[in-house]
């Protein structure tokens, strides 16, 4: 092999992921996810250059994620689908015309050096090579949640990336596959009649698809000295006559509303203060003072998203949130699940990371007299210490 370029596909939008950044740029172990991915290829002595296919809107994120990295070619913009993005990446290499390319998902941050070597080794005499793992779970076919059959797993493999090919072969195959929807580059190669060999994959070479995957991936960094911090928040807003009440990001029909400068969402305010507390970054009033007309009637979801952003900037990941609403009425139970989903959505968490509880005070005190609602919240934040080697 004379030269080998890694083509990293990172143009997807990660719609299911939530959060302030596209998933390729979410922090993992203190660095953007994509930085880990790129470092694996940059550090490999048999990779001679790395080109990344990005979403054009992500250029600032890309620049931040690649600061100080060597071997990177100028990034190129991707298309509407992964297949289109790969083709655009391959077309961008026509002048360089490497002998081989390794096509890899930007959202697979842990391809180890031996895995990359196995793919490159196979390309010495194979037209294509991909890492794969045998299916070990029993496979069931089901309809409407009931099993209709057991499928033999004989000969079934889970395909991973990087997928390696001779550059001219895979470029021609991709050009010929325009208009067909194929889920990986090996499928494009197969459609063109190329023989693609399987090499041993790695269980660590996971694809980050949902926010729960990031949490699992974060555990890799814990032995390096991860730490946790807890913050608590408390807030009260008084009732005034009205027709709906905003609590934990949702509207509940009620004969009162909460009085306040913003939308007076006492639940979200307590959560914001809990997150700020864990970061030791002050309180909600410092960031969104009631004296500022910008925040009049403001959706408190905006405040919560900002707190989530501050956590990300501090290298923290929110592990869980627990909020308790204290009132005699309205009834919270029927809305609990919607509230959890709303909070999780704003913070880019999964719903099982968010708890919403409610209690009365047995008729005692201001909440018992139905003068207002109180809320208290706890936020648990994890900090993973960077263990990343950048460059060669
Ligand atoms: Mg408040």
Boltz pocket constraint, residues with backbone or C-beta under 6 A from the ligand:
constraints:
  - pocket:
      binder: B
      contacts: [[A, 235], [A, 236], [A, 237], [A, 260], [A, 264], [A, 265], [A, 266], [A, 269]]
      max_distance: 6.0
